[in-house]
């Protein structure tokens, strides 16, 4: 039997990728490790000892952020025919509440909408309206819309949902995205026997969906909700534009990081604030890592 | 009797369909159709301060846009930077993402660990990462270089020669984690028999990647390239995270410029921004469909 030739190039290729990946990972870990050490230093210690370990290992910066973290927002109030600008201080508890409403509500609606619409489109795929919806989603995903932010703002102002945290959640109830296709693929893969058996037992369309189908796609639903939760938890740009008087934690960290308004402007304190923002998403990631890194594919493999 | 039952079932199906799709469709019409039509109309209007409403002004905004493009140089600079960022993402990011994905798909040394680490930046808050990165490159890195070389060094964001590259590096670094995840998922859908028969013919890993894996996942690569084109003029290159609305003009990208201007909340700027958006949308739509056509026509075959 002929012995297979050893190809040195094969290993060079793997070694190069390994080195690049190690470099990628090292950047992230060194940055976070340095940030963690810095967040434990006093400002004077940081100034004299940028790279070393803290002189005293203290969590005082974290406590300072938790106690003094706030965002100041200004709101225009109309009263007795006059216009006033009122300054309002949003404290940590309210920031947290806003963040939870925005990220939990937003992620639930973002997962629910494609879940419902994709089911109808997949189940009644011969109906004309289903074909239109499916094609619309595909076209919208390709057409690159630039610069519709001002128009979105003016429509939201017209509808009275500008700067309204619950009104803003309506914009998250949207099916024209990649997750529609994920659900669509999932529903297509479900055997028809399940639903037919349910109909024979006299189940209505709603009962069939909620009792038979939804449990089958609950993992996909959960994964999409987790992905969107992380996205909304970390998002501050949309909040800055659409919800200026309902700041979230990420918005607060942005203000703390780019201004000196809050007085929390030393490097160790700012970095401590950043570390606090990491905590929930890192916890979620460590618990649901397998689910988040699960098999979401797009475009498929050529046959 | 049978007809009556059929009709009843059909009625229930229609009711069910409507109960799941009516609200999403209404919201789609408001937040996509109405918003984009409004954006197009706004491009031909100006804000009348006295009347407090938008009035028609023909092509004036387009003239202003082209003047700004050719005379002030702000948009030209922003256009150039957006293009640079896209080219780096396409020419460096895409090959790297594909190599990393292949490495993980082939379950080489540390593949599972690298998979988690590559996705981690997607989980962590961007504003928090930017906060740490700013101090890393402006305080820690110069100190480290000084310790090694004995000479003092300027921070990478302070030094005007390295500022743009430093910001672009982080934008690039944070961009490809989820791409790797999807490429890897798609690669794992490749039939084992194809890979095994290629291995029997003596192909090495590099050849396997170039000759088998990439052609087979070409639809996914095409999708990512098309989605990348869609973001050329919306990508802010993290500038708002670094500088809020105060970045220097030479750093501007189109996405940053448009977001920053909209965020000011000045109604008189909206028409010009909408006109810019409309121009960029038309250009990008044409580019997207041309690239899609070319990739379908000249993409690799699996024979």
Interface residues (C-beta under 8 A of the other chain):
Chain A: X4 X5 X7 X9 X10 X13 X14 X17 X18 X20 X21 X24 X25 X27 X28 X29 X31 X32 X34 X35 X38 X50 X51 X113 X116 X117 X119 X120 X124 X127 X129 X133 X140 X141 X142 X143 X144 X145 X146 X147 X148 X149 X150 X151 X152 X153 X154 X155 X159 X170 X171 X173 X174 X175 X176 X204 X205 X206 X209 X230 X233 X234 X236 X237 X240 X241 X250 X253 X254 X257 X258 X259 X267 X270 X271 X273 X274 X275 X277 X278 X281 X282 X284 X285 X289 X292 X293 X294 X295 X296 X297 X298 X299 X300 X301 X302
Chain B: X12 X13 X15 X16 X17 X19 X20 X21 X23 X24 X25 X27 X28 X30 X31 X32 X34 X35 X36 X38 X39 X42 X96 X99 X100 X102 X103 X108 X109 X110 X113 X114 X115 X116 X117 X118 X119 X120 X121 X122 X123 X124 X125 X126 X127 X128 X129 X130 X131 X132 X133 X134 X135 X136 X139 X140 X143 X144 X147 X173 X181 X182 X185 X186 X188 X189 X190 X202 X204 X205 X206 X215 X216 X217 X218 X219 X220 X221 X222 X223 X226 X227 X229 X230 X231 X232 X233 X234 X236 X240 X241 X243 X244 X254 X258 X259 X262 X263 X267 X269 X270 X271 X273 X274 X276 X277 X278 X280 X281 X284 X285 X288 X289 X292 X302
